[in-house]
Amino acid sequence: MNEIGGLGERYERHVDDSSFTSVLYFDTRSVSDGGALELESADPPSLLRIFPVEYLMAVFTGQDWAHAVSPNLSSRPRLCLVANYWLSGVPQDRPEGLDDYLYGPETREA
C-alpha cells in the first residue's frame, strides 16, 4: 500500500527495473487535489498525467517510462497499491538509490 499524505508530498521522477508497473487507485482525485501520476517517455518525447480514479489500474512499462507523482494539494491522503512484474529472460537493472528513496535507507540488507 502506498500513501502520499501531507500537503506537498510527492514522489520524485524515477524509473523501475520491472518490465511492467501497475498502480491501482483507492480514491478519486481532481486536478485541484494534485497527486497525478506523471509518465514521461523520451522516445518520442511525451508527458502523460493520470489523475486517480477509484479502482482504476494504470499499467505501464516501468523501464521505459520515467514516472513521478505530482504534489498532494489536498489534506486527504492519496492511496494506491503498486505492483511490479518481470518478464522471464529480461535483465533487471535496479537504478542506484531507488530502494533508499522509495523505502528508506533502513530497509537495506546488512
N, C-alpha and C positions, 0 to 999 in steps of 0.2 A: 504494500500500500504506500502511496506517495502522497504527501500532504505539503502544500505550499500555503503557509498560514498567515503570517503577518503582512501588513501593508508594505508594499515594495519588494517582498520576497520574490525570487525568480530562480531559474536555472540558467546558467551561462551556456553559450553555444559550445557544442561538443559533437563528436561522432562516436558511434559504438563499434565494437568489433563483431557484432552479430550480423548474420545475413538479413534478418528481419527484426524489427522492433514493433511492438504493439502497445497502444495506450488505450485503456478502457476507462471512460469517464463516469463518475458517480454524481455529478452535479451539472447544472446548466449555467453558463455564464454569458453575459452580454459583453459588448465591446467596452462598456463603461466599467465592467468588473475586472478587466485585464485577465491575465493568466492564459493567453493564447499559446498554443503550440506553434512555434515558428520553424518551418522546414526550409532549408536553403540548399540549392543544388548549384554546383559550379559549372556543370556542363549539360545543357545550356544554363546560363545564369538565370535563376528564378528564386522567388521567395513566396511561400505559401503560408498563410496564417489560418489555423483551425481553432475556433472557439469551442470550448467544451459544451457538449450536449449530453444530458444524462443517457447512459447506456450506449453512446456512440463509441465505436472502436476504430481508432486510426492505426493503420498498418503501413509501414514504410521500410525501405532498406536502410538500416541503421548505419551501414558503412558508407553509403553513397550520399546521404542527406545529413548535413550538419543540422543540429536542432537545438532549440532553446525554448524556454518558457518566458513570455513577457511578464513584467512585474505585476504582482497582485495589486489591484487598485480597490479591492473590497475588503471589508473586515471578515468576510466569510472565507474559510479555507478552501483551496482548490484540491479536490480529491480524485485520485485515479489509481489504477493498477497498471504497472508497466511490466511487460514480459519480453524476453529476447529469445530468438530462435536461430539455431545454427544449422546450416545445411552440411550434410556429410561431404567430406573432401574439400571444403572451403577453408583456407587457412584463417586462423584467428590472430589478430594483431591488436591487443588491448592497448589503447592510447595511454601513454605515460601520464600518471596523475589522475586518471579518470575515477578510479575507485576511491581515492582520497577525497576527491571533490564531491562525489555522489554520496558516499557513506561515511566519510570522516577518516582521519588517519588512524584512529584507534582500531579499525577493522582489519588492518594489515596483519598478515600471518607473521609469527615470530620466527 
